[in-house]
């Protein structure tokens, strides 16, 4: 059989397939196919060695993909791992090898930073082995995050409110937001005054000197001081004391890495970090171009500023032929990253083909894709262009006691601004002669107050995380998204506002788990992960050092941390026991409950209607014999055992619909069921048969692989889709 190349993404697989002959088959794992289980902790402690052993499993919905990978791997002459070249990609490759029953060290690993024909061919000619140090670094990160999230989140739910979560990077990021909000609340504004004059009818100047003392911002603190200076200036005669013109050069900006791309896309395009990375992923994995489908940018998760010699040379040739020699520096420019652990990739984000410029791209890319591509393209080209040259101008108007300064500027040579654009306008000062008299035609004084520090927006928060060394390129956008999803922060006019619950959670963590919210601790942990990736530290050592004291704190917290549940007195008394009623927050929102709980379980909704208790039935529990009762949930009513929590037997009240179509796996009956995520279709022989589908199976075989198909609606049209190979065809 042909050689098999395994990547993560179907789009990436399609693009690579275009470059290779029939002797290669490219298939996607569709991301992670082996991970820690969702329903259990998934980590065991070896009592003898003290090592933490992860118990990985293959999620049920990934089983069909794994089966197909195993089958193709057995038939293939050679299997290549071609996941992204960062720690997460290395770990995904390792788990793919384990899932298909292959020894990871025996599978050739190919890497590339751009999805172009030459890059893929070069990678196949130069395979390497999986980097187990990178795998272990990512494995350490995954286990640390599981330990914190799985052990600390339930404590927050128990002590504060259900549905809360904590995370190693998430919680330290939240503290940064909270600290800024505390600064804003504690800020005391200071009064200051500015004085501006108008000379020679149209030259704007500001007070620069008074009685020989230079005036800086905040120097003039009261109206009396301002009035004294203004009154003095009105009585004085002025001359042009000095005229200066200085030239300065503005350096070209470096190419983008992940954090700076997210910041620029936020400020210039209004894109959220999540949206930026989604669009960048498409541009990297492959889009239509004038040269066929290919990746048009290099890998977008990177903290490196390196550029390949070939990319720099092609940029220099393009600059000279398009803009002329004056825009081309004598030597190629190199940039060094300031990030301590810049190991995620080997190149900055750049276009893969410099001739695919904005004009060419406009005919192939969608609106948002084109905006982001143009931003990346122009920044890369600008990084290899000459500096811009500016002339700064200043004139000092001197009186007996007051001196005013007028400033201007002029762009002498646009340099790299030729492609990035120059947003400012020239402000030219007129030609005056030193010593000539100058008339003060108008003067005004204005009161101001100092402003508190600005709240973070998504771009400035990511910049802060990067400066502190918290997280890595792949974590910035997901961290901000998680804080929003968990209702810890809200965006108002693109500014980040922490919610009330965020303060409560942060204060509890600061008191009892200070290391979890300490940016220094989190950044130090990132450095330790870098050491693991570099082969300088054993990954189990880091886990041991963290696990034991952390678990001890969790156990102490269960006993010693007082309840911080938000309960606001309503001023009403309970109609059943006369105790005070409290406003509380639950999983499904706010409600009113008796303060005498659990002795009194009276509750009512915010609108005053009583919450219905369990409705008794004549049915007996088949597991323990206790009466069954009808309860309410957010998905409606269901039947549950009255002995809960001793007996957790429950079943739906919705009638089960049986399908005529047999199960494609075992031939048993299929049923329509209701789950946490809505309607689904499953086999009656579960758990022996684990077939499951989120759209209805039909009695139709796939023409591509002869497996069962189902019917669904896609973009307003009814289609058949294969459950195995995802082949689609329209219902006629």
C-alpha positions as CSV (number, residue, x, y, z in Angstrom):
1,X,0.0,0.0,0.0
2,X,1.0,3.7,-0.3
3,X,2.7,5.6,2.5
4,X,0.5,7.1,5.2
5,X,0.9,10.7,6.5
6,X,-1.1,11.6,9.6
7,X,-1.8,15.3,10.3
8,X,-4.3,16.9,12.8
9,X,-6.6,18.9,10.5
10,X,-8.7,17.8,7.5
11,X,-8.0,21.2,5.7
12,X,-4.3,20.5,6.2
13,X,-4.7,17.0,4.9
14,X,-6.4,18.3,1.7
15,X,-3.8,20.8,1.0
16,X,-0.9,18.4,1.5
17,X,-2.6,15.8,-0.7
18,X,-2.5,18.3,-3.6
19,X,1.3,18.3,-3.5
20,X,1.9,14.6,-3.4
21,X,1.6,11.7,-5.8
22,X,-0.6,8.6,-5.6
23,X,2.0,6.8,-3.4
24,X,1.0,8.9,-0.4
25,X,-2.3,9.0,1.5
26,X,-2.9,11.9,3.9
27,X,-5.4,11.6,6.7
28,X,-6.4,13.8,9.7
29,X,-6.7,12.7,13.3
30,X,-8.9,15.8,13.8
31,X,-6.9,17.0,16.8
32,X,-6.3,15.1,20.0
33,X,-7.3,11.4,19.9
34,X,-6.0,10.3,23.3
35,X,-6.3,12.3,26.5
36,X,-7.0,12.2,30.2
37,X,-10.6,11.0,30.8
38,X,-13.3,13.7,31.2
39,X,-15.3,12.0,34.0
40,X,-12.4,11.0,36.3
41,X,-9.2,12.4,37.6
42,X,-7.1,10.2,35.4
43,X,-3.9,10.4,37.4
44,X,-2.7,7.9,39.9
45,X,0.1,8.2,42.4
46,X,2.7,5.4,42.5
47,X,3.2,4.9,46.3
48,X,6.7,3.4,45.9
49,X,8.3,5.9,43.5
50,X,6.0,8.9,44.1
51,X,5.6,9.3,40.4
52,X,2.3,10.5,38.9
53,X,1.0,8.1,36.3
54,X,-1.5,9.5,33.7
55,X,-4.3,7.1,32.5
56,X,-5.0,8.2,29.0
57,X,-8.1,7.0,27.1
58,X,-9.6,7.4,23.7
59,X,-12.9,9.4,23.8
60,X,-15.9,7.5,22.5
61,X,-16.6,9.9,19.6
62,X,-13.0,9.5,18.3
63,X,-13.2,5.6,18.1
64,X,-14.2,5.6,14.4
65,X,-11.2,7.8,13.5
66,X,-8.8,5.5,15.5
67,X,-10.2,2.4,13.9
68,X,-9.6,3.9,10.4
69,X,-6.1,5.0,11.4
70,X,-5.2,1.6,12.7
71,X,-6.5,-0.1,9.5
72,X,-4.6,2.3,7.2
73,X,-1.4,2.1,9.3
74,X,-1.4,-1.8,9.1
75,X,-1.7,-1.6,5.3
76,X,0.8,1.2,4.8
77,X,4.4,0.7,3.8
78,X,5.5,3.6,6.1
79,X,3.6,5.9,8.5
80,X,4.7,9.5,8.9
81,X,3.7,11.7,11.8
82,X,3.2,15.3,10.4
83,X,1.6,17.2,13.3
84,X,2.5,20.8,14.0
85,X,6.0,21.5,15.2
86,X,5.4,22.7,18.7
87,X,5.0,20.9,22.0
88,X,1.3,20.3,21.6
89,X,1.9,19.0,18.1
90,X,4.7,16.7,19.3
91,X,2.4,15.3,22.0
92,X,-0.5,14.8,19.6
93,X,2.0,12.8,17.4
94,X,3.0,10.7,20.3
95,X,-0.6,9.9,21.2
96,X,-1.4,9.0,17.6
97,X,1.4,6.5,17.6
98,X,0.2,5.0,20.9
99,X,-3.4,4.9,19.6
100,X,-2.5,3.0,16.5
101,X,-0.3,0.5,18.5
102,X,3.0,1.8,17.1
103,X,6.1,2.5,19.0
104,X,6.5,6.3,18.9
105,X,10.3,6.1,18.5
106,X,10.0,4.0,15.4
107,X,7.7,6.3,13.4
108,X,9.4,9.0,11.2
109,X,8.4,12.5,12.1
110,X,8.3,15.2,9.4
111,X,8.1,18.9,10.2
112,X,7.5,22.1,8.2
113,X,6.6,25.7,9.0
114,X,4.7,26.3,5.9
115,X,2.4,24.1,3.8
116,X,3.9,24.5,0.4
117,X,5.0,21.9,-2.1
118,X,8.7,22.5,-1.6
119,X,8.4,22.5,2.2
120,X,6.5,19.2,2.3
121,X,8.9,17.5,-0.1
122,X,11.9,18.8,1.9
123,X,10.3,17.4,5.1
124,X,9.8,14.0,3.6
125,X,13.4,13.9,2.5
126,X,14.6,14.8,6.0
127,X,12.4,13.0,8.6
128,X,13.4,12.9,12.3
129,X,12.1,11.1,15.4
130,X,9.5,12.4,17.8
131,X,11.1,14.7,20.4
132,X,10.2,13.0,23.7
133,X,11.5,16.0,25.7
134,X,8.9,18.2,24.1
135,X,6.3,15.4,24.6
136,X,7.1,15.3,28.3
137,X,7.0,19.1,28.6
138,X,3.5,19.1,27.1
139,X,2.5,16.1,29.3
140,X,3.7,18.0,32.4
141,X,1.6,21.0,31.4
142,X,-1.4,18.8,30.8
143,X,-1.1,17.0,34.2
144,X,-0.4,20.2,36.1
145,X,-3.5,21.8,34.6
146,X,-5.6,18.7,35.4
147,X,-4.4,18.6,39.0
148,X,-5.2,22.3,39.6
149,X,-8.5,22.2,37.7
150,X,-9.8,18.9,39.0
151,X,-8.9,19.4,42.6
152,X,-9.3,23.2,43.1
153,X,-12.5,23.8,41.1
154,X,-14.7,21.5,43.3
155,X,-13.4,23.4,46.3
156,X,-14.5,26.7,44.8
157,X,-17.9,25.2,43.9
158,X,-18.3,24.0,47.5
159,X,-17.1,27.2,49.2
160,X,-18.4,29.9,46.9
161,X,-20.7,28.8,44.0
162,X,-21.3,25.9,41.7
163,X,-20.0,26.1,38.2
164,X,-16.7,27.9,39.1
165,X,-13.3,26.8,37.9
166,X,-9.7,27.5,38.6
167,X,-6.6,27.0,36.4
168,X,-2.9,27.5,36.6
169,X,-2.7,30.2,33.9
170,X,-6.4,31.2,34.0
171,X,-6.3,32.2,37.7
172,X,-3.1,34.1,37.6
173,X,-4.4,36.0,34.5
174,X,-7.6,36.8,36.4
175,X,-5.6,38.2,39.3
176,X,-3.9,40.6,36.8
177,X,-7.4,41.9,35.8
178,X,-8.5,42.1,39.4
179,X,-5.4,44.1,40.4
180,X,-6.0,46.6,37.7
181,X,-9.6,47.0,38.9
182,X,-8.3,47.6,42.4
183,X,-6.0,50.3,41.2
184,X,-8.9,52.0,39.4
185,X,-11.1,51.9,42.6
186,X,-8.3,53.2,44.8
187,X,-7.3,55.9,42.4
188,X,-7.5,59.5,43.6
189,X,-7.5,62.0,40.8
190,X,-5.1,65.0,41.0
191,X,-5.8,68.4,39.6
192,X,-3.5,70.1,37.1
193,X,-3.7,73.0,34.6
194,X,-2.3,73.5,31.1
195,X,-1.6,76.9,29.5
196,X,-1.5,77.3,25.7
197,X,-0.8,80.3,23.6
198,X,-1.3,81.3,20.0
199,X,1.6,83.2,18.4
200,X,1.6,85.0,15.1
201,X,-2.1,84.2,14.6
202,X,-1.7,80.5,13.9
203,X,1.3,79.0,15.8
204,X,0.1,76.9,18.7
205,X,2.6,76.8,21.6
206,X,2.5,75.5,25.3
207,X,4.0,77.0,28.4
208,X,7.6,75.7,28.6
209,X,9.3,77.7,31.3
210,X,8.3,80.2,34.0
211,X,10.8,82.2,36.1
212,X,13.6,79.9,34.9
213,X,11.8,76.7,36.0
214,X,10.8,74.2,33.4
215,X,7.1,73.4,33.4
216,X,6.3,69.7,33.3
217,X,2.9,68.0,33.4
218,X,1.3,68.3,36.9
219,X,3.6,71.3,37.7
220,X,0.7,73.7,37.7
221,X,-1.6,72.3,40.3
222,X,-4.1,75.1,41.1
223,X,-6.1,77.7,39.3
224,X,-4.3,80.4,41.2
225,X,-0.9,79.2,39.9
226,X,-2.3,79.1,36.3
227,X,-3.9,82.5,36.6
228,X,-0.6,84.0,37.8
229,X,1.3,82.6,34.8
230,X,-1.5,83.6,32.3
231,X,-1.7,87.2,33.7
232,X,2.1,87.5,33.5
233,X,2.2,86.2,29.8
234,X,-0.5,88.8,28.7
235,X,1.7,91.7,29.9
236,X,5.0,90.4,28.3
237,X,6.6,90.9,24.9
238,X,8.0,87.9,23.2
239,X,10.8,87.2,20.7
240,X,11.9,84.1,18.8
241,X,14.6,82.8,21.1
242,X,15.6,79.6,19.3
243,X,14.7,77.6,16.2
244,X,15.8,74.0,16.0
245,X,15.4,71.2,13.4
246,X,16.6,67.7,14.1
247,X,16.3,64.6,12.0
248,X,15.5,61.2,13.5
249,X,15.0,57.8,12.0
250,X,12.2,55.4,12.9
251,X,13.2,51.7,12.7
252,X,11.1,49.2,10.8
253,X,9.0,46.9,13.0
254,X,9.9,43.2,13.4
255,X,7.7,40.6,11.7
256,X,4.8,39.2,13.7
257,X,4.8,36.5,16.3
258,X,1.6,35.2,17.9
259,X,1.2,37.8,20.7
260,X,2.0,40.8,18.5
261,X,-0.3,39.6,15.7
262,X,-3.1,39.2,18.2
263,X,-2.4,42.7,19.5
264,X,-2.2,44.3,16.1
265,X,-5.3,42.5,14.8
266,X,-7.2,43.7,17.9
267,X,-6.2,47.4,17.6
268,X,-6.2,47.7,13.8
269,X,-8.9,45.3,12.7
270,X,-11.0,44.9,15.8
271,X,-10.5,41.1,15.8
272,X,-10.7,39.1,19.1
273,X,-7.6,36.9,19.7
274,X,-9.8,33.9,19.1
275,X,-11.0,35.2,15.8
276,X,-7.5,36.1,14.8
277,X,-6.2,32.6,15.4
278,X,-9.1,30.9,13.6
279,X,-8.5,33.0,10.5
280,X,-4.7,32.5,10.7
281,X,-5.2,28.7,11.0
282,X,-7.1,28.8,7.7
283,X,-4.4,30.8,6.0
284,X,-1.8,28.4,7.3
285,X,-3.6,25.2,6.4
286,X,-4.5,26.1,2.9
287,X,-6.6,28.5,0.8
288,X,-7.1,28.9,-2.9
289,X,-4.4,31.0,-4.7
290,X,-3.3,31.7,-8.2
291,X,-0.9,28.7,-7.8
292,X,-3.5,26.3,-6.5
293,X,-4.6,25.5,-2.9
294,X,-1.7,26.0,-0.4
295,X,-0.8,27.6,2.9
296,X,-0.1,31.3,2.4
297,X,1.4,32.0,5.8
298,X,3.9,30.1,8.0
299,X,2.9,28.5,11.3
300,X,1.0,31.0,13.4
301,X,1.8,29.7,17.0
302,X,5.3,31.0,17.5
303,X,7.3,33.3,19.8
304,X,10.3,33.5,17.4
305,X,11.3,36.4,15.2
306,X,13.6,34.4,13.0
307,X,13.2,34.5,9.2
308,X,14.6,32.0,6.7
309,X,17.4,33.2,4.4
310,X,15.2,32.3,1.4
311,X,12.3,34.3,2.7
312,X,14.5,37.4,3.4
313,X,16.1,37.1,-0.1
314,X,12.8,36.9,-1.9
315,X,11.5,39.9,0.1
316,X,14.6,42.0,-0.8
317,X,14.2,41.2,-4.5
318,X,10.5,42.1,-4.4
319,X,11.1,45.4,-2.5
320,X,13.8,46.5,-5.0
321,X,11.8,45.6,-8.1
322,X,8.5,47.1,-6.8
323,X,9.6,50.2,-4.8
324,X,13.2,50.8,-5.9
325,X,16.6,50.6,-4.4
326,X,16.1,53.5,-1.9
327,X,13.7,51.3,0.0
328,X,16.1,48.4,0.3
329,X,18.7,48.5,3.2
330,X,22.3,47.6,2.3
331,X,22.1,44.5,4.5
332,X,19.3,42.1,5.3
333,X,17.7,42.7,8.7
334,X,17.7,40.1,11.5
335,X,15.5,40.3,14.6
336,X,15.9,38.6,18.0
337,X,13.0,37.6,20.3
338,X,12.9,39.0,23.8
339,X,11.0,36.0,25.1
340,X,12.9,33.8,27.5
341,X,11.6,30.5,26.3
342,X,11.1,31.1,22.6
343,X,11.0,27.4,21.5
344,X,7.5,27.0,20.1
345,X,8.6,27.3,16.4
346,X,11.6,28.4,14.3
347,X,10.2,31.3,12.3
348,X,8.1,34.4,12.7
349,X,4.7,34.6,11.0
350,X,5.2,35.6,7.3
351,X,3.7,35.0,3.9
352,X,5.0,31.8,2.2
353,X,5.2,33.4,-1.3
354,X,6.0,37.1,-1.4
355,X,4.6,37.5,-5.0
356,X,1.2,36.6,-3.6
357,X,0.7,40.2,-2.6
358,X,-2.5,42.0,-1.4
359,X,-3.7,42.7,-5.0
360,X,-3.3,39.0,-5.9
361,X,-4.9,37.8,-2.7
362,X,-7.9,40.0,-3.1
363,X,-9.2,37.7,-5.8
364,X,-9.1,34.6,-3.6
365,X,-9.5,35.4,0.1
366,X,-12.6,36.3,1.9
367,X,-13.0,39.8,3.5
368,X,-11.6,38.9,7.0
369,X,-9.0,36.6,5.6
370,X,-7.7,39.3,3.3
371,X,-7.6,41.9,6.1
372,X,-5.4,39.6,8.3
373,X,-3.3,38.4,5.4
374,X,-2.6,42.0,4.3
375,X,-1.6,42.8,7.9
376,X,0.9,39.9,8.0
377,X,2.2,40.5,4.5
378,X,2.8,44.2,5.0
379,X,4.5,43.7,8.4
380,X,6.8,41.1,6.9
381,X,7.7,43.3,3.9
382,X,8.2,46.4,6.2
383,X,10.6,44.5,8.4
384,X,13.1,44.3,5.5
385,X,12.7,47.9,4.3
386,X,14.7,51.0,5.1
387,X,14.0,53.2,8.1
388,X,11.6,56.2,7.8
389,X,13.2,59.6,8.3
390,X,11.5,62.4,10.2
391,X,12.3,66.1,10.9
392,X,11.3,67.4,14.3
393,X,10.9,71.2,14.6
394,X,10.7,73.5,17.6
395,X,10.5,77.2,18.2
396,X,10.9,78.9,21.7
397,X,9.0,82.2,22.2
398,X,10.7,83.9,25.2
399,X,9.3,86.7,27.3
400,X,10.5,88.3,30.5
401,X,9.2,85.5,32.8
402,X,7.4,83.1,30.4
403,X,8.7,80.9,27.7
404,X,6.4,79.0,25.3
405,X,7.4,76.1,23.0
406,X,5.8,75.2,19.6
407,X,6.5,71.8,18.0
408,X,6.2,70.5,14.5
409,X,7.2,67.5,12.4
410,X,7.7,66.6,8.8
411,X,8.1,63.2,7.1
412,X,11.2,63.5,4.9
413,X,11.3,59.9,3.7
414,X,8.5,57.3,4.1
415,X,10.7,54.2,4.1
416,X,8.8,51.2,5.5
417,X,5.7,53.4,5.8
418,X,5.4,52.9,2.1
419,X,3.7,49.5,2.8
420,X,2.3,49.9,6.4
421,X,1.0,53.4,5.8
422,X,1.7,56.6,7.8
423,X,-1.3,57.7,9.9
424,X,-0.1,61.0,11.2
425,X,-0.1,64.3,9.3
426,X,2.8,66.7,8.9
427,X,2.6,69.7,11.3
428,X,4.9,72.3,9.7
429,X,6.0,75.4,11.5
430,X,6.5,78.6,9.5
431,X,9.9,80.0,8.7
432,X,10.8,82.6,11.4
433,X,14.1,84.3,12.2
434,X,15.8,84.1,15.5
435,X,15.5,87.3,17.5
436,X,12.4,88.6,15.7
437,X,9.5,89.8,17.8
438,X,6.4,87.5,18.0
439,X,2.9,88.6,19.1
440,X,0.9,86.5,21.6
441,X,-2.5,86.7,20.0
442,X,-4.4,84.5,22.4
443,X,-3.9,82.5,25.6
444,X,-6.0,80.0,27.5
445,X,-5.7,78.0,30.6
446,X,-7.5,74.7,31.2
447,X,-8.2,72.5,34.2
448,X,-7.6,68.7,34.0
449,X,-7.5,65.8,36.3
450,X,-5.3,62.8,36.1
451,X,-7.0,59.6,34.8
452,X,-6.9,56.2,36.5
453,X,-5.1,53.4,34.7
454,X,-7.1,52.1,31.8
455,X,-8.8,48.7,32.0
456,X,-7.2,46.0,29.9
457,X,-8.5,45.2,26.5
458,X,-7.8,41.8,25.0
459,X,-4.7,43.0,23.2
460,X,-3.1,44.8,26.2
461,X,-3.9,41.8,28.5
462,X,-2.0,39.5,26.1
463,X,0.9,42.0,26.0
464,X,0.9,41.9,29.8
465,X,0.9,38.1,29.9
466,X,3.8,38.0,27.5
467,X,5.8,40.5,29.4
468,X,5.4,38.5,32.6
469,X,6.2,35.2,30.9
470,X,2.7,33.7,31.7
471,X,1.6,31.1,29.2
472,X,2.8,30.5,25.7
473,X,1.6,31.4,22.2
474,X,-0.9,28.6,22.1
475,X,-2.5,29.6,25.5
476,X,-3.1,33.4,25.1
477,X,-6.4,33.3,23.2
478,X,-7.9,30.3,25.0
479,X,-7.1,31.8,28.4
480,X,-9.1,35.0,27.6
481,X,-11.9,33.0,26.1
482,X,-12.1,30.7,29.2
483,X,-12.4,33.7,31.5
484,X,-15.3,35.0,29.4
485,X,-17.0,31.6,29.3
486,X,-16.7,31.2,33.1
487,X,-18.3,34.6,33.6
488,X,-15.2,35.9,35.4
489,X,-14.9,38.8,33.0
490,X,-17.2,40.8,30.7
491,X,-16.3,42.9,27.7
492,X,-17.8,46.4,27.6
493,X,-16.7,48.6,24.7
494,X,-13.9,46.2,24.2
495,X,-12.6,46.8,27.8
496,X,-12.3,43.9,30.3
497,X,-14.4,44.3,33.4
498,X,-14.2,41.6,36.2
499,X,-17.5,40.3,37.6
500,X,-18.4,40.3,41.3
501,X,-17.7,36.5,41.5
502,X,-14.2,37.1,40.1
503,X,-13.3,39.2,43.2
504,X,-14.6,36.5,45.6
505,X,-12.7,33.7,43.8
506,X,-9.4,35.7,43.5
507,X,-9.5,36.8,47.2
508,X,-10.0,33.2,48.3
509,X,-7.1,32.0,46.1
510,X,-4.9,34.8,47.3
511,X,-5.5,33.8,50.9
512,X,-5.3,30.0,50.7
513,X,-3.5,29.2,47.4
514,X,-1.3,32.3,46.7
515,X,1.0,30.4,44.3
516,X,-1.9,29.7,41.9
517,X,-2.6,33.4,41.3
518,X,1.0,34.5,41.6
519,X,2.3,35.6,38.2
520,X,5.9,34.9,39.3
521,X,5.1,31.4,40.2
522,X,3.3,30.8,37.0
523,X,6.1,32.3,34.9
524,X,8.6,30.2,36.8
525,X,6.6,27.1,36.0
526,X,6.8,28.0,32.3
527,X,10.6,28.2,32.6
528,X,10.6,24.7,34.3
529,X,8.6,23.4,31.4
530,X,11.2,24.9,29.0
531,X,13.9,23.1,30.9
532,X,12.0,19.8,30.4
533,X,11.6,20.5,26.7
534,X,15.3,21.2,26.6
535,X,16.1,17.9,28.2
536,X,17.6,19.5,31.3
537,X,14.9,18.5,33.9
538,X,13.0,15.3,34.6
539,X,9.3,15.9,34.2
540,X,8.3,13.8,37.1
541,X,10.4,15.9,39.4
542,X,8.4,19.0,38.7
543,X,5.1,17.1,39.2
544,X,6.2,15.6,42.5
545,X,7.4,19.0,43.8
546,X,4.0,20.5,43.0
547,X,1.5,17.7,43.8
548,X,2.1,16.8,47.4
549,X,2.0,20.3,49.0
550,X,-0.9,21.3,46.7
551,X,-3.1,18.3,47.6
552,X,-2.3,18.9,51.3
553,X,-3.5,22.5,51.0
554,X,-6.7,21.2,49.2
555,X,-7.4,18.9,52.2
556,X,-6.8,21.7,54.7
557,X,-9.0,24.0,52.7
558,X,-11.9,21.6,52.8
559,X,-11.8,21.8,56.6
560,X,-10.7,25.3,57.3
561,X,-12.0,27.6,54.5
562,X,-15.2,29.3,55.6
563,X,-18.1,29.3,53.2
564,X,-18.1,32.4,50.9
565,X,-21.3,31.7,49.2
566,X,-23.0,34.9,48.2
567,X,-26.2,35.2,50.2
568,X,-28.1,38.5,50.4
569,X,-30.8,39.0,53.1
570,X,-34.2,39.8,51.4
571,X,-36.0,41.2,54.5
572,X,-38.6,38.5,54.3
573,X,-39.3,35.5,56.6
574,X,-39.8,31.9,55.5
575,X,-43.5,31.0,55.5
576,X,-42.7,27.5,56.8
577,X,-40.3,28.2,59.7
578,X,-40.1,32.0,60.0
579,X,-36.3,32.1,59.4
580,X,-34.8,34.8,57.2
581,X,-35.0,34.3,53.4
582,X,-31.8,34.9,51.5
583,X,-31.1,35.7,47.8
584,X,-28.7,33.0,46.5
585,X,-27.0,32.1,43.2
586,X,-27.3,28.6,41.9
587,X,-26.4,26.7,38.8
588,X,-29.4,28.0,36.9
589,X,-29.3,31.6,38.2
590,X,-30.6,33.5,41.3
591,X,-33.2,32.1,43.6
592,X,-34.6,32.8,47.2
593,X,-34.1,30.2,49.9
594,X,-34.5,29.7,53.6
595,X,-31.5,30.5,55.8
596,X,-32.4,27.5,57.9
597,X,-31.3,25.1,55.1
598,X,-30.9,22.0,55.3
599,X,-33.5,21.7,58.1
600,X,-35.9,23.8,56.1
601,X,-35.8,23.4,52.3
602,X,-38.2,26.1,51.3
603,X,-37.2,27.9,48.1
604,X,-38.9,30.2,45.5
605,X,-38.1,31.8,42.3
606,X,-37.1,35.5,41.9
607,X,-40.6,36.3,40.6
608,X,-42.1,34.9,43.9
609,X,-43.4,31.6,42.5
610,X,-42.6,28.6,44.8
611,X,-40.1,26.0,43.4
612,X,-42.0,22.8,43.1
613,X,-40.6,19.9,45.1
614,X,-40.3,16.3,43.9
615,X,-43.7,14.8,42.7
616,X,-44.3,11.4,44.2
617,X,-45.2,8.4,41.9
618,X,-46.4,4.8,42.4
619,X,-43.4,3.5,40.6
620,X,-40.6,1.7,42.6
621,X,-36.9,1.9,41.9
622,X,-35.7,-1.3,40.2
623,X,-32.3,-0.9,41.9
624,X,-33.2,-0.3,45.6
625,X,-37.0,-0.5,45.8
626,X,-37.5,3.1,47.0
627,X,-40.3,5.2,45.5
628,X,-39.5,7.0,42.3
629,X,-40.2,10.8,42.2
630,X,-40.5,13.3,39.3
631,X,-37.9,16.1,39.5
632,X,-37.1,19.1,37.3
633,X,-33.9,19.9,35.5
634,X,-33.0,22.5,32.9
635,X,-33.9,19.9,30.2
636,X,-37.3,19.3,31.7
637,X,-38.8,16.7,34.0
638,X,-37.3,13.3,34.7
639,X,-37.8,10.3,37.0
640,X,-35.4,9.8,39.9
641,X,-35.0,7.6,43.0
642,X,-36.2,9.2,46.2
643,X,-33.2,7.7,48.0
644,X,-30.8,10.0,46.2
645,X,-27.8,10.4,46.8
646,X,-27.5,6.8,48.2
647,X,-29.2,5.6,45.0
648,X,-28.6,7.6,41.8
649,X,-31.0,5.7,39.5
650,X,-32.7,8.1,37.1
651,X,-34.5,7.8,33.7
652,X,-36.1,10.1,31.2
653,X,-39.8,10.7,31.1
654,X,-39.6,11.4,27.3
655,X,-40.9,8.3,25.4
656,X,-38.0,6.5,23.7
657,X,-38.4,6.4,19.9
658,X,-37.1,3.2,18.2
659,X,-35.8,3.5,14.6
660,X,-36.4,1.0,11.9
661,X,-32.8,1.3,10.7
662,X,-30.6,-1.2,12.5
663,X,-27.3,-0.3,14.3
664,X,-24.5,-0.4,11.7
665,X,-22.1,-1.8,14.3
666,X,-24.0,-4.8,15.8
667,X,-27.3,-4.9,14.0
668,X,-29.3,-4.1,17.2
669,X,-32.1,-1.6,17.6
670,X,-31.3,2.1,17.5
671,X,-33.1,4.6,19.8
672,X,-33.6,8.3,19.8
673,X,-32.5,9.7,23.2
674,X,-32.0,12.9,25.1
675,X,-28.7,13.8,26.6
676,X,-26.8,16.8,28.1
677,X,-26.2,18.2,24.7
678,X,-29.6,17.5,23.2
679,X,-31.0,14.7,21.0
680,X,-28.8,11.8,19.9
681,X,-29.1,8.3,18.5
682,X,-27.6,5.3,20.2
683,X,-27.7,1.5,20.2
684,X,-29.9,-0.4,22.6
685,X,-27.0,-2.8,23.3
686,X,-24.9,-0.1,25.0
687,X,-22.3,-0.5,26.6
688,X,-21.4,-3.6,24.6
689,X,-22.0,-1.6,21.4
690,X,-21.0,2.0,21.6
691,X,-22.4,3.3,18.3
692,X,-23.6,6.9,18.7
693,X,-24.7,9.6,16.3
694,X,-25.9,13.2,16.6
695,X,-28.1,13.0,13.4
696,X,-30.5,10.2,12.4
697,X,-29.2,7.1,10.8
698,X,-31.0,5.9,7.6
699,X,-31.0,2.7,5.6
700,X,-28.4,3.8,3.1
701,X,-24.8,2.7,2.5
702,X,-22.0,5.1,1.7
703,X,-20.8,4.8,-2.0
704,X,-17.2,5.5,-0.8
705,X,-16.7,3.1,2.1
706,X,-19.9,1.1,2.3
707,X,-20.6,2.2,5.9
708,X,-24.0,3.6,7.2
709,X,-25.1,7.1,6.4
710,X,-27.4,9.5,8.2
711,X,-29.7,12.4,7.2
712,X,-29.0,15.9,8.4
713,X,-29.6,19.5,7.4
714,X,-26.6,21.6,6.3
715,X,-26.9,25.2,5.2
716,X,-30.7,24.8,4.6
717,X,-30.3,21.6,2.5
718,X,-31.0,18.0,3.4
719,X,-28.0,15.8,2.9
720,X,-26.8,12.3,3.6
721,X,-23.5,12.0,5.5
722,X,-21.4,8.9,6.1
723,X,-20.6,8.3,9.8
724,X,-17.2,7.0,9.0
725,X,-15.6,8.8,6.1
726,X,-17.8,11.9,6.2
727,X,-18.8,11.6,2.5
728,X,-21.7,13.9,1.8
729,X,-24.4,13.9,-1.0
730,X,-27.6,15.9,-1.4
731,X,-30.9,14.2,-0.7
732,X,-32.8,14.1,-4.1
